[in-house]
């Protein structure tokens, strides 16, 4: 009996030990499953994709579907920047890319030094640091332009990174006469490293506020799409229809449904003293690189012979300027519209514009040039809208409304915060309806996956709109380069604008929509870059818009 009792006691101890071990194992696996990010086993992580490493503690959102998740990963892979250098130490600035020491050289053509219209011109760029040493790695952000100020001609070049400190810039030769090369260092590769870190570690670097009010009681709290976790409760203001996320810290003494406005509160970027030196106008921020020899060529007329083409690039620019007029390549022929031609083109049509202030410029342009188009006072704020103008005699309606948060504007009533996808779902469209979209400028300070999510929502609505109203015309304005200052560039760098431009083009590729390439239209023009391009560029953009509305009807 004693032996049996001991055996039972031993078995009981062993069983208890196994149960405890099993419980620990299960809890461990649950913990792994809870915090392990989901990855598709067929997707290979890119060599460099800082967008994937967004701080998951407070800026992770479940994709709407596995298809959306896969698309997001593929797009982030496609815009991944080449591997960039860390800021060297000591003598950090001295060993970064210096535009004053860097040079470019026009490579000889294969026709005995002659170039003809239709050929491609290739330029070799070699980068050096401030000590005059050649750089051995790539990742610098460079832009290139070919231009002739007398002819008011210009075209953007395509830059190829050879990942060893050298780059090629390739230009299509599209006009006869003088063509001058201009190469600009927007950011050294070391700056790109810092910008990627800011985007990864500070997805909430631009912060917003909302006012909550009930009776005489009011409170203001911080809001964002990426809200850092604290002990304070959070109000979930995610849009129920589109699923677009937005959060605010809950007021201490008011309920979440008392929120009455939205406003940009400011921005923070935490840079070291050495990192701040990477953002100096005239030193390493949008500075021209000089040529070692001639910086221009003379382009002869077409000769009917085999064209000189570069092996570095295969695609063409979207268009170019000649005599100050934008000429599209591969798209619709851009016509020139005077006041009467614009009125005739838009007669009987409703133009609905949605987006940021860069598309609102088009609304303001039409109001300025059309005497019969009168603003209808809706008693709303001019920067957000809704704005509406009418030409009763010609039955023309033009409307503008801003997209939903994030928006970096003065206080905006929450009742005016609308999401484009919802607006498109509610739109009564038809063959005389023109939809214009432009959404990018307020997303350059957000992680790129937030922008992709928003565009996926808008694209779904566009597809549904075109399926139910196939005669509706949809035109999308891309992002553009902007003027950079020491203060703004860490927040709104052209690097972020370029990434938004690439994402938008990828998202709407293959759909029955028309893109107006604002990135190349600003890059190719001789006027200074600005978030809001100057009137000559806006006029060319609106002419491109009208050429889709009324193709080849007015010359």
N, C-alpha and C positions, 0 to 999 in steps of 0.2 A: 504493500500500500504506500509506504514511504517513497519507494522508487517511482511508482506511478505518479504520486503527487509532485515529485521533483521534476519528472518529465513534463507534466502538464504546466508546471510553473515556468520551466525553461522555454517551452513552446509559446507560452503567453508573452514572455519577454521578447522573444524573437518576432512574434506577430506584431506586438506593439511597436517594436523598432522599425519593422517594414512599413507599417502604416504611417509613422511619423516621416520616414524617408520619402514615401510616395507623396505625402502631402506637401513636403518641401519642394519636391521635383515639380509637382503640378503648379504650385504658386510661382516657382521660378519661371516656368514656361509661360504662365499667364502674364508675368511681368514683362517678359521678352516680347510677347505678342502685343501687349498694350503699348509699348514704347518703340517697337521696331517699325520704321517707316516701310511702306509697301513699295516693292520694286518688281517690275516685270522681268522675269528671268531671261527674256529674249533681248532686252535692251542693255547695251554696253554703256557703262558710264563714260562720259567724254573725258578727254585728257584734261581739259580745263573748262569747267562750267560753274562759275561762282554762283549763278542764279539758283542752282540746286541746293546750296548750302544755307539757304535762308534760315534764320534762327527759328527752329521748329518749336521752341517753347511757347511762342505766342503768335506765330505768323504762318500757321499751317491750316489749309482748308481742304476738305475732302473734295476731290474732283466730282463733277456731276455724273460722270460715267467712266468706265474703263477706257472707252474710246477717247474721251477728252484727256484723260491722264496720259495715254500714250502719245497723243498729239502734242501735249505740253512738253513732254520729255524730248520728242523729236525736234520741236522748234527750239527749245533751249540748247540742244546739241548744235543745231544749225547756226546759231548766232554766237556760239562760244568763241571768245577771243583767243588768239594764240597765246601760249604761255608767256607771261611777263615776268620781268625781274623784280626782286624785292629791292627796297631802297637800301643801297649799300651804306655801310658804316665802317670806319669813319669817313670824313669828307664826302658826305652823302650826295650833295648836289653836284660836286665836281665830277662824279662818275656816272651821272645821268645824261640822257641825250641832250645835246646842245644844238639848237638850230643854226647858231652862228658858225659853228665848226662844220656842220653837215653840209653836203653838197649834192647837186644833181647834174647829170650829163646827158645831153641828147645823143642817142645812139644813131650811127649812120644808117641810112636806108639802104635797100638792096638795089637801088637804081642809080648808083654813082652819086649819091648825096642829094638826089632830087626826090621831092614828094609831090604827089598829085592828089586831087580831091578823090576820096574813096579809099585812100591808103590809111594805115594806122601808124602813128608816131609813138615811139617807145623811148622812155626816159629811165635812166638808172639812177637811183638815189642811194647814197652811202651816208650812214649816220655815224657821228663821232660824239664823244663826251666832252665836257668842258675843259678837260686837260688835253684834248686833241687826239685821244686814242680812239681807234675805230671800235664801234660796238660789235659784239659777237652774237647778239641774240636779237629777235624781232619783238613785235608787240607794240611798236610805236603807232599812235593814231595820226595818220597823215591824210591830207586831202590834196587833190590836184585839179587844176583848171587850165584850159587852153583858151586864149581870148585875143580879141582885137578891138581895142577901145574905139578906134575910128569907125569901124564897121558895126560897132555895138554887137559884136559876135562873141559867143562863149559856149563852151561845152565842158562838162565835168569829166575828169579822167578816172580811170579805174586803177586802184592801187593794189598791187600784189606783194604780199609779205613773203620773203624768201627765208625768214626765220634765222638769219645769220647777220643781221645788221644792215642788210641791203634790201632794197625794194624796187619794184618796177612800177612805173605809171604809164598807162596806155591811153592814147587819145585817138578818136576818130577824126580824120581831117574832112571837114564838111563845107568849107568855103575857100575861095581863091584869095591869095594875098598873104599878108603877114599873119602869123599865128604865134603867140608868145606863151611860154609855159610858166605856170605859177605853182609852186609846191609849198604847202603849209604844214608845219608841225602843230597839230592841235594839242596833243598831249604826248610826253615821253612815255615809254612803256612802264617806267616806274610809277608814273601818275595813274596809269590804267590799273596797276596793282592796288593803289590806294583807293581808287574809285570803286573797284570791285569789293574791296573790304568794307567800305562805307555801305554799299548796297546790301552786303551780306549781314553785317553786324548791326546796322542802324536802319531797318526797314521803316521805322517810325520817326525818321529824322525830321520830317515835316509833321508838325502836330496841329491839331484842330481843336476847337472848342464848340460847345453848344450851351445855350441858355435854356434853363428849365424854369418855368414860371407858373404859379397858381395863386391867383389873387394878389396879395401884396408880398408874397414869399417868392424869392427867386434865387437860383444857384447856377453857377457855371462850372462845367466839368470838362476834362480832356477827352477827346474822341479820336478814333483812328480805325482804319481797317485792320491794322496790326497794333493791338493794345497790350502793353506789358502787364503781366499778371501781378496783382497786389492783393492785400487783404480786403480791399474795397470791392463791393459787389459791382457787377457790370450790367448795363442796359444793352440788350441785343436789338439793334435797329436794322437787322438784316431785312432786305426787301423781300416780302413774301412771294411776289410774283416772279421776279427774275432770279432770286436767290443771291443777290449781291450782298456781301457781308459788310456790316458797319457796326461799331461798338462805341459806347461811351461809359465812363465810370458813372455809377449811379449817384445822383444827388443824395445827400444825407437825409434830407427831410421832405423830399418830393418823389413822386412816382415817375417811372420812365415815360409815361404817356404825356408828360407835361413839357416835353421838349419843343421849343418854338423856333430855334434857328441853328444855323451852321456857319462857322467862320474859321478862316485860317488864323492860327495863333502865333505861328513863327516856325523857325527851324533851328536845328542844332546839328553840328557835325564836329566830331571830336578828332582834331588833327594835332599831331605833335608839331613842335616848332620846325623840325626838319621837313615834315610833310607839307607844311604851309608854304615852304619855299618852292614847291612844285607847281604852285598856282600863281605865277607872277606874269602879268601882262608885259609884253615886250621882252621877256626873258625866255620863257618856256611854255607860254600859253598862246596858241594861235599866232605863231611867228613864222614869217616866210623863210624858206631855205634858198640860198643863192646858187647860181649855176657856176660850174668850173669853166665853162666856155660860153658860146652863144646860148641865149635863152629863148631864141625865136628861130623859126624857119619860114621860108617862102613856099607857099602851096601853089602849085601849077594846076591848070585845068585838067580834067579827066583826059587820059590819053588812050583809053580803050584797051590798055594792056592789063595783064594780071596784076591785081592789087597787092600792095605790100601789107601783110597782116601779121600781127604779133601772135606768137604761140602762147603768150602768158594769159590771155583772156579770150573768151569765145562770145561773150554777150556784148550788145551795143548799148549806148546810152539811151535813155528814154526820149531825149530830144536835145535841142540846142537853140541858142539865140542867134538871130541874124537881123541886123538893122533894128535891134531892140525888140524883135518879135519872136515869140517862142514857136518853134517848129517841131512838131512831134515826130518821132521816128517809130514806125511800127504800130502807131495808134491812129486815131482819126486826124484828118487834116484840120489844123486849127485856123479858123477864119477870124477876121477882124470885124468887130461889131461896134458901130456907132450907136448913138442914142435911139434913133428910130429903128435900127436893126434889132437892138435888144428888145424894144417894146414889141416889135412884130414877132420876134422869136418866142417871147413869153406870153403872148396873147392867148387868153383862155386857159392858162396853166396855173397850177398851185405848186409852189416851191417850198418844201419843208426842210429847214436846216437844223441839224442837231449836232451839238458838240461843244467845243471850247471857243475861246475868243479868236483863234486863228481862222475859224470858219465864220464867226460873226463878222469878221472883216468883209466877207463877201456880201453879207446882208447889208452892211453899211455902205459898201461900194454901189450896190444897185440903188439904194435910196438916194445916194448923192448924184448919180448920173441920170436917173429917170425922173423928169419933172412931174409926170403923172402919178408916180408912186408915192402915196402919202402914208406916213406912220399913223397907226390907229392907237390911241392912248389906252393901254390896258392897265395903267396905274401900277406897273411892275418895275423892278429894278433893271436898269439898262444892261448891266453886265450879265445877268442871269436870264432875263426874260420871264415869261414868253414875250417876244416882240412880234409885231404883225404890221405889215404894210399892204395897202390896197390901191389898185388902179381900177376904179369902177368902170371907167369907159372901155378899157381893154380887158376887163375881167381877169386881172392878174392879182394873185395872192402870194406874198412872200412872208414866211414865218421863220423865227429862230427860237430855239430853246436850248439851254445848257444841259449837259449830261449830269448824272448824279455823282455824289462824292466818290473819290476825293476831288474837291475843287478849292483852289487857292484864292478865294475872293473875299470881299468884305461880307458882313453879316447877311445871310440869305434865309428867308423864312423856310421852314421845313416843308410847307405846302408847295413850294416851288422846286423841291428836290425831286427830280424825275429821272428815271433811268431810260435810256434810249430804247432798249428792247421792249419795254412796256409801251412807250409812245408808238413804236412801229406796229405793235400788236393791235393798238387801238386806232390806227390810221385808216381813214376811209380813202383808199387809193384807187387809181385807175389809169387809163392811157394818157391823161393829161397831168399826171402827178410826177413831180421830180423830187427825189429824196437826196439830200446832201448830208454826208456824215464827215465829221472831223474830230477825232478824239485821240489825243496823245500827250498834249503839253502838261496836263496835270498828273500824268502817270510816270513822268521821268524820275520822280523821287520815291516811287514805290517799287517793290520787288517785281521782276518781270512776270512772274507767275500770276500776280494780281492783274496785270494788264492782259495777259492771255485769257484769263478767266472772263474778264469783261468782254473782250472781243468775241469769245465763243458764244456768250449770251446774245450779243448784238447780231452775230452771223446767223444764229438760229432764227432770230426774228426776221432778218433780211431774206433768208431762204423761204420762210413761211409767207412773207409778203409777196415775193415774186411768184410763188406757186399759186397763190390765190388771186394775184393781180399781175399777170405776166407783162402787161403793157407799161408797168411802172418803171421809171428810169432811176437807177441808184448810182450815185457818184460819190467817191470817197477821196477825201484829201489826206495825203500822207503828212508825216511830220517834216519839219525843216530845221536847218542849222540856225543857231541863234548867236547873238552877241554875248561874249563871255567876259566877266570881270573877275578880279581876284576874289570878291565876296561871293559871287553867285556860282562860279564854276564847280566847286565841290558838291553843290546841290543839284544843279541843272546842267551838267556837262553835256556837250554834244555827243559824247559817247553814249549816254542814256537815250538821247534823241535818235541817234542812228539805230540803236537796238530796237526802239519802238517802231521805227520806220520799217526795219526788216521783219519784225513780227507781224505788223499789219499787212504787209504785202504777202507774206506767207499764208496768213489766215484767210484771205479773200481770193487767193489764187484759184483760178478755174471756175469761179462763180460768174454769173451774168451781171457783173458790176463793172464800173469804169473807175480807174485810179488816176488821180492827178498827182504827179510826182513832185511834190513841193520840195523834197530834199534836193533833187537835181536842179530844180528851177531856181532855188536860192544859191546853190553851190556854183552854178554856171554863170550867174549874174555878177556884174562888177560892183554893184552896190554892197555896202557893209551888211553883214548878217545881223538879223534881228528876229526875236521871237515873233514879232508882227512885221512881216516883210513890207517894204515901202511900196507906195502906189504903183510904180511901173510893173513890179512883179505881180501885185494883186490884179492889175488889169489883164495881164497875160493869163493868170489863173482863171479869171472869170471868162475870158474869151475861150479858154479850153473847156470850161463848164458848158458854155452856151453852144460850143461846136458839137457837143454830144446831144444837147437838147434839139438843136436844129442843124444837122450835118449838111455842110456844103450848100446851104441856102443863101448865104450872104458872103461875099468876098471883100 
